Amino acid sequence: MPAGSRPHDVAVAADGKVWYTAQGSGELGRLDPSNGQVVEIALGAGARPHGVIIGPDGAPWITDGGLNAILRVDAATSEVRRFPLPSTHPSANLNTAVFDRRGRLWFTGQSGLYGRLVPASGEMQVFDAPGGPGPYGITVTPSGDVYYASLAGNHMARIDVDSGAATVLRPPTKEQGTRRVWADSRGRVWASQWNAGQVAVYDPASGTWQEWRLPGDRPQAYAGYVDERDQGWLSDFGADALVRFDPTTDQFTSFPLPTDPGDVRQILGRPGEVWGAESAADKLVVVRH
């Protein structure tokens, strides 16, 4: 990617184009893997984009901490639409977003909040997170439940999508640093544990947890993603690698990054492909499996 772009999050669209947040330059980037062409779209003065996802409308949606707003970029025209947070929450440190099954966008802010946006009307609600600062990754299960991770709070939380209330769920390991979460096809919620160097799986049906430590002397699990085969993928800053975990065999497979350091801060994919953003190397990386 262009020098200084510092790609933070990445998302693959249905047409195969790969979108990424260029946090260093305040832009949204688009890669065409078929020919290597890269286009970067300016998001506005002061932009510092963090997360990007593809919405049900096919457009990239961005959580921008610099603008303190949710952004939608039209995939065809590159028009940027801004949904600012209310003045009561001026420095949310916006992180990640996800759409629920009703088409509403939920987002997290590390300063201690999470929120809900109705794109059709622009209505936005912001909620104070239990435990204060920390909300980071967020995911939705196949049944429509929304969970977020609290890095500083060392927990996961389940959001009641009707009332907006959050219920704290504590992993067995204390001070684990739950950073990113992702739901599998069975509705279980996977979590990367940054401080503990572990991957955890929470089963809402039974209310039980399982945890596994990544291989190596000093693993640091940052990003997490679950593929179409319900295998977990994590980025390990300690080993500078992407790591795949098979829960049926309890086996890890490591894929060292081409660049050291790569520092993949987020992983997303589509069937047969897992993409990561190498924030330290101005690169995107893909594992085809």
N, C-alpha and C positions, 0 to 999 in steps of 0.2 A: 504494500500500500504506500501512498505518498509519504515521504519523510516527515516526521513530526505529527502524523495523524493519531498515533497511539490508540488503535482500535480497542474498544472496551468490551462491547457486547456484539453479538452476531446473530442473524436470523435468516433462514432460507425460505424464500417464497415458493409458491406452487409452480411458478414458471422456471425455477432453477436459479434465479438471480439471488445473490447473497448480499444482504444489507448489513451494515455495521455502523456503530457510533464512533466517529472520529473525535474522541474526547479532547485530544491535543489541539485540534484546529477548529473545534466547534462546528463540525459538519456531520452530515449523514452520508455515508459512502455506499456505493452499489457496485458490486463485482459481477461481471458476466464470466463464469468459469469456462465457458466454451471458447472464449478468445482472450481472456485476461484483461478486458477493458474495464477501467475503473472510472466512475464518475462520483464526484463529491458535491453535495448540495449544502449551501450555507444555511444555517438555522437562525441566524440573527446575532447581533452584537451581544457579547457576554455569554453565549451558549456554551454549555459544558455537558453534552449529552452522556448519559450513563447507559440506560437500558434501551433495547429495541426489540419489538416483537412484531409479527405479522398479524393484523387483526382479521376478523371474519369478513371485512370488506376488501381484503387483499392489500391494504395499505400498511406501510410501516408506522408504528406508534412508538413514541420515544418518551422516556422520563428524563427531563433535563434539569439538573441541579442548578446550573448557572442562571437559567431563566425562571426557575421555580415554577415550571409549567409542564403539562402534558402536551406533546406535539403530535400532529398527524401530518405526514407528508404524502401528497398524492403521487402514486407510483408513475403515472403517465405525464403529469404536468410539472412535478416537483414543487407544487404550491404547498406552503407550510401554513397549517392552521394551529393556532395556539390556544390552549385551555389553561389559563393561569390559576394557581392555587389562591384561595381567599387571603386577604390581607392579614387575617388572624394567624396565618402560618407562613411568615415571610422567608424562612430559611429551612425548608424541609429536608434538604439534602436528598432529593429524590433518587430512588434506586432502580426498582424493577416493577414491571406491570404484567398483568394477565387478564384475559377476558373470561368472564364466567359464561354459563350456558344461556344466559338471557341477554347477552351482548353488552353487558356493562363492564367497564374497565376498572380493575382494582390495582392499586399501586402502593408502594412502600416508601417511607422516608426515614433515613437513619437518625434523624434528629429526635425521633420518637413518635411517629405517626404512620397511619395507613389511611387510604381513602378510596372513594368510589366515584367514577365519572359515568354519566349516561350520555354517550356521544350524540344521540339524536336531539336532545334538548340542551346539552351543555351543562346540565345540573351536576354539581359536584358537592360531595360531603367529605369532610376530613374528621378522623377519629384519633384521639390520643391513645397511643399503644400502652397496654399494661406493662409496667416495668420500665417505661421511659425509653431512652435511646436504644437503637439497635435494629429495627426492622430492615430487612435486606431482601433476600430472594422470596419469590412468591409463586404459587402454582395452583392449578385447578384440577380436581379429580374427574374421572369420567362421569360420576354422578352429579357433579356441579359444586362440590364443596371446595372452599378456598382456604389454603394454608399459607402462612408466611414464616420465614426464618428470622430470628432476632440474633444477630451476631454478638452485640454487646450484652444482650439479655440472656444469652446462653439457653435459648429455648425455641420451640416451635409453637405456633398459635393457629387455632382454627377460627375462622371468621364465620359468624352467622350471617349469611348473605341477605337475610331479610332485615334484621335489626342493626347489623353492623358491629355487634359486640364480638370481642375476641376472647377465646378461652386458651390459657397457657397450657402447653404440654411439655413436660420436662423429660429429656432423655436421661438414661441411667448414669452416664458420665457427667460429672460436674465440670463447670467451666470449659465446656467442649467447644464453644464458638460455632454454633450452627449458622452456616452462611448462606447456602443455596438449597432450595427444595425442588423436587420434581415428582409428579405422580406417575405410577405405572398403570397398566391396563386393568389391574385388579383393585385399584383405588388405594393401594399402599403409597405412603409418602416417603420418598428417599431424601436424605439430607447429607450434605457435606459438612464435616466438622473440622473447622480450620485449626483450632487450638489443639485438638486431640489427634489430628491426622487420621480421622476415621470416616467411614461411611455408615450411616444409620438408616434403618427402615422401620417406619411406624405403621402398624396395621390398625386402622380405625375400627375394624370389625371386632377385634379382640382387645384393643387397647394395649397391645404389647409392642415392645421395642426389640430390635436386634442391632448389634453394632459390630463392625469389623475394622481392624486397623490396617491401613494401607501398608504395602511392603516397604522395606528400607529403614534406615536409621532415624531419619527425621522427616517423616511425611507431613505435608501440609495440604489438606484437601480444600481447594477453593471452590471451583465450579462443579456442578452436578447436573446430569441429564440421564434420562432413561430412554433407551431406544425401543423400536417396534417389537423386539424380542424380550422385552423386560429385563435387559441387561443394563447395569448402571455404568456410567462414564463419569470420571472425575479428572480434574486437572490437579496435578501434584506439584506444587512449587518446590518442595524439597528435592524431588528427583528430576524436575524440569521435564515432565512427561504427562501424557494423557494415559489414564489407567482405566481398563475395563474390568468390571466385576460381574461374575456369573453367580447369582444367589443359589442356583441349583447345585453347584459344586463347591461353593465358597472359594473360587479361584480368581486371582487377579492376573491380568495380562497387561504389561506395560509397553507403551509406545513412546520412546524418547522423542522429544521435539527436535526438529532440525537445527534450531537456533538456541543457544544458551547464553543468557536467559531468554525464555519465550514469554513466560508469565501469562498463561491463558486464564482470563478472569471470567469467562462465560463460555458455555457450550450449548449449542442447539443443533438440530439435525433434521433429517428426513429419512425415509427408508433407504438403508444401504449407505448412508453418509452421516458422519459426525463432524461438525464444524466448530472451530475454536478461534478466538481472537487473541493473537500474541501481542499484548499491549507493550511489551518491552522491545519488540523487534519490528514494529510496523508491518506485521504480516498477518494473514489469515492462514489457517492450517485445516486440512481435511483428512480424516481417516475413512477410507472406503472399505466396507466390510461385507 
